[in-house]
């Protein structure tokens, strides 16, 4: 036999039920054949090539994408399609197709199709190790989670098989996933087999077997379908930590390297010289196109009392103003053997986006009648540390990892919901 | 040395000194140096698309070997080719089945019959002196077909076979005779490419 170009010419026989031609390409490896037209299953005698009818399957599904005899190259290996079976999970209505692929050097492999999702399975030489936690198994540095445990039955078949397709019904199957990979443990009375599977894009199957028609459309998320443009969890985690660290570091450097410019400072008498008229500060100048200032008020005289100040930052030239209100309260005492305190004697307000120009403050103070405040310290600083900006930008930067995380979470929910 | 096939009467010839058996070119029966094994069922050798052929020369880890014969054991559920190797390798068997390859030699240890009685796929099995293997496959009542010459002895006919594996690539094959005696072959799984056959071009499009 010369395997260089093609396998030997198939043995041809006739289905005794429907007279359809049946071709056998694996010769001595073949034990059963199923007619593609009527789903009759025959026992095959490799010596006499005689077919003995065993049973007829329900044959309800007749839309295979690959046909026995098709040849293609997947993952750099040439395969011959020898047959397909349609299996149904015994406890659910899920059913799928398994295409049997043959290579004379590497043996048999399977290409399964469920809801438009393809997985390529090969028998493993080395079995995975149990991780002893949550039924996880380890193989080639991947941890595989249990995805499904089931028994199934064959409802349709066509082509040739190394065993009676019905024998597969007794298998106890357990699937483990670490997308794009899958491990399948199949235990039967006389055999334990592990398969290593990997997700195959539908376009890859089409190209591998040179098909002219489009493969079945995908629905939902496949058991071991990888997310497209996925960022691995460890990369996402590292990226998030780096973004966070970069922002904190930047803010820290700015904080220690920058000293605010004092525009105005002084103790102002809190009793207006003319009743009902505002207390007016000296003017200060802002240079930038858009300026930020921070206004500080400190009234040390507030003691078990309150002090309020309404006011405005007023542009000298245009009269445009921005209002502010300070509410200072400071109470303290001794009760039940413990000291207590509440509030404080100082506060600060930030103004942003002020155009260039000269400004002054107009203030209307009101003291607690029980304790009048004669003087308060007012200070105005330019370009304050805007922590709100920092947190806003940080949130914006973290949006990317958060969106990725949300996308991944939705994808996994869809996968496990199948 | 010449023998006559007890099955079909054809004359068969031993080429290698000390080899254990030869396959009949007519009916694929296995013929020992001293005659026909008893209680043995044989069948014609059929095409099984094996990439191995009698006469091929290969090398494993620098040690050259020649494939001089094979016995094909066929059961209800599968098949196994025992390819007999002659050469520098101290592993006389290349066992091949469905794309899996293992180089094996007789295991010198003692095999506990009690352990084997409970061996079924999915269970673990301790092979004396203490290595634990996972039982992967069990089958019975093979029919044999032989070609070429078998250098080392094989417990043919055997009634049961148990295949076991252990990390990383250890492989054990226990062949149990009808009288209950067990013979164990032990070795390592290999890839076809590791066998470095001199005629790889024959399989250029399939490797």
Contacts between the chains, C-beta under 8 A, distances in Angstrom:
chain1	res1	chain2	res2	distance
A	1	B	47	6.5
A	1	B	49	7.2
A	2	B	202	6.7
A	3	B	49	7.3
A	3	B	51	6.8
A	3	B	202	6.3
A	3	B	203	5.4
A	3	B	205	7.8
A	3	B	206	5.7
A	4	B	201	7.1
A	4	B	202	5.7
A	4	B	203	7.2
A	4	B	204	6.0
A	4	B	205	6.6
A	5	B	205	7.0
A	7	B	49	6.6
A	8	B	47	6.8
A	8	B	49	7.9
A	26	B	49	6.3
A	27	B	46	6.1
A	27	B	47	4.2
A	27	B	48	6.3
A	27	B	49	6.3
A	28	B	46	3.8
A	28	B	47	5.5
A	28	B	48	3.7
A	28	B	49	7.6
A	28	B	72	8.0
A	28	B	74	7.9
A	28	B	79	7.2
A	29	B	48	5.5
A	29	B	49	6.5
A	29	B	79	7.2
A	29	B	98	7.8
A	46	B	46	4.5
A	47	B	43	6.4
A	47	B	44	5.5
A	47	B	46	5.9
A	77	B	206	7.9
A	78	B	205	5.4
A	78	B	206	5.6
A	102	B	49	7.9
A	103	B	99	6.9
A	103	B	206	5.6
A	104	B	49	4.5
A	104	B	50	7.2
A	104	B	51	5.3
A	104	B	203	7.2
A	104	B	206	5.3
A	105	B	51	4.7
A	105	B	99	6.7
A	105	B	192	5.1
A	105	B	203	5.8
A	105	B	206	5.0
A	105	B	207	5.3
A	106	B	99	4.4
A	106	B	192	7.4
A	106	B	206	7.8
A	107	B	98	4.1
A	107	B	99	2.0
A	107	B	100	6.6
A	108	B	98	5.9
A	108	B	99	6.8
A	123	B	98	7.3
A	123	B	99	7.4
A	123	B	100	7.2
A	125	B	100	6.7
A	125	B	169	6.4
A	125	B	189	5.2
A	126	B	167	6.3
A	126	B	168	6.0
A	126	B	169	6.5
A	127	B	134	6.6
A	127	B	165	6.9
A	127	B	167	7.3
A	129	B	167	7.3
A	162	B	78	7.0
A	162	B	98	7.3
A	163	B	77	6.1
A	163	B	78	7.7
A	167	B	77	7.6
A	187	B	121	6.3
A	187	B	122	4.9
A	188	B	121	7.0
A	189	B	120	7.7
A	189	B	121	7.5
A	190	B	77	5.9
A	190	B	121	6.2
A	190	B	137	6.5
A	190	B	138	5.0
A	190	B	139	5.9
A	191	B	77	7.3
A	191	B	121	5.3
A	191	B	136	6.9
A	191	B	137	4.9
A	191	B	138	7.6
A	192	B	121	3.9
A	192	B	122	4.8
A	192	B	134	7.1
A	192	B	135	6.9
A	192	B	136	5.0
A	192	B	137	7.2
A	193	B	136	7.4
